[in-house]
């Protein structure tokens, strides 16, 4: 909940950012992880109801640039990528 409060205070975030963040948080909750979360693009897109890859990439990249997440891609088909949720507030 603390992370959601931080996200809600940032006027730079829109509904697509929130959809992605909530999808990542949902995956983390299911995995019992709150910071290092194993992800796949297809799972995040399904949970966030984002249907186009360009939209997904645009807002996912913006979350990285804004400092809310760090993304560690895996290029191995059997190993999932990881997202690290940063827990400190980023100044606007």
Secondary structure, DSSP 4 states (H G I P E B T S, - for coil): -HHHHHHHT-TT--HHHHHHHHHHHHHHHHHT-SSEEEE-HHHHHHHHT---HHHHHHHHHHHHHTTSEEEE---STTS-EEEEE--SPPP-
